[in-house]
Amino acid sequence: MELCFVRRCNNRKDLTVEPITEAEQISNIAFGFMASKALFVALHMNVFTNLSGKSKSATALAADAGVPENRMTTIMTALNAIGLVTREGDEYSNSPGADAFLVQGARYDFGDYLRLQIDRQMYPFMQQLEGVVTDEMSPDDVDSYAKWMENEEEARLYSESQHAGSLGPGRSLARMIDFSGVDHLLDVAGGTGGLSIRLCEANKNLRSTILDFPNVIKLGEQKVAEVGLADRISFMGGNALETEWPTDVGAVLMSYLFNGVPGDAIPELARHAFDVIKPGGLFVVHDFMVEDDRSGPHLAALWQLQHLAFTPAAKSITPSWVSGVMEGSGFTNIQVEVLIPGMTKVVWGYKPA
């Protein structure tokens, strides 16, 4: 998922959050879910798209959305107060950020990702966080990623939004790491193929096998066919922790997997990758990682919190810890880079030739 509004945060100082001193700052955190809902509701009603290139009154926006004017007025007042829109007289306009990232069809639009995955799926998951942390919920009652993907509609909703959000980072990953010498990529938990698509587009020599849950790969096969890569990207249904993997591959990619499995399963995943990669091959891990001193970035920390809500044994990972796991499995020449500023990092290394 490419959250482009944090693209500017390349300097570590930009990611540092000052300690809170005022009650109002605490209130801003406590009431932050209200601002989130204002954003999500506006996306569901196409408010930002309807304001693209023009100004409109709450009356006109209410007519566009087919809702009563008083409700739209309250929504627009909230959006204006939190800076997503501006107001002049009775008319509202998009903020520059809303125009760039929340208008359907915009180059860096990730509105569908926010309204479908974050609002419809991730937001409700947080309701079980307290019960998970305090062990007040029975393990059978905790919604897990695996349970979630057994539901065909939930799997489709998650995968559709995740796919759109993976194409941008996939393009960045293809520029960052040299896959030109790789013939066969195993994309473990690769979803619908957003990253594999970009890597194959950039490397004509590359073919990819994606391992993910059966309800996910149904949509993935459609996405790959739409871009004309069905002859180079194939799928196999299964659970990354249980299914037998292909062997003698040139590279293994794991994106957003380490945060979504129990922490004690991670070293085994790395060892398994080492076993199936050919000598000289490449192992790539992409995920939400906080800094080694755990000072942030705050979005990476919050995403790890989100994962904890449905993976009670999840580990809050750092680049040095991931590097250590890879080294312990036999990989060398470990490198670390930021992929999505303020949120994710990539750690990669090589199996000795």
BELRA-V896879 format. One line per field, one symbol per residue. ss: DSSP state (@ for helix, = for strand, . for the rest). phi: phi as a letter, one per 20 degrees, with the letter a starting at -180 (. if undefined). burial: I if it has 24 or more other ideal C-beta (glycine too) atoms within 12 Angstrom, else O. Layout:
ss: ???
phi: ???
burial: ???
This chain:
ss: ...@@@.....@@@@.......@@@@@@@@.@@@@@@@@@@@@@..@@@@.....==@@@@@@@@...@@@@@@@@@@@@@...====..====.@@@@@@.........@@@@@@@@@@@@@@@@@@@@@@@.....@@@...@@@@@@.@@@@@@@@@@@@@@@@@@@@@@@@@.......=====.....@@@@@@@@@....======.@@@@@@@@@@@@@......=====...........=======..@@@..@@@@@@@@@@@@@@============.=.......@@@@@@@@@@@@@.......=@@@@@@@@@@@.========.....========..
phi: .deffdgfeeegffeedfgfcdffffffffeffffgffffffffemgfffefmbdbeffffffgemcffffffffffffffenecdccmeddcffgffffccegnfgdfcfffffeffffdfgfgffefffffemedfgfeffdfffgffeffffffffffffffeffffffffffdedfeeecddeelemengfffffffecffeccdddafgfefgfgffffffdmdfecccccerdgecffefdleebcdcdleffdcggfefgfffffggfeefgnfcccccafcefgeleqfffffffffgfffccgefdfecgfffgfffffeofclfccbfddgncccdcbbcfgf
burial: IIIIIIOOIOOOOOIOOOOOOOOOOOOOOOOOOOOIOIIIIIIIIIIIIIIIOOOIOIOOIIOIIOOOOOOIOOIIOIIIOIOIIOIOOOOIIIIOIIIIIIIIOOOIIIIIIIIIIIIIIIIOIIOIIOOIOOOOOOOOOIIIIIOIIOOOOIIIIIIIIIIIIIIIIIOIIIOIIOIOOIIIIIIIIIIIIIIIIIIIIIIOOIIIIIIIIIIIIIIIIOIIOOIOIOOIIIIIIIIIIOOOIIOOIIIIIIIIIIIIIIIOIIIOIIOIIIIIIIOOIIIIIIIIIIIOOOOIIIIIIIIIIIIIIIIIOIIIIIIOIIIOIIIOIIIOOIIIIIIIIIIIIIIIIIIOO
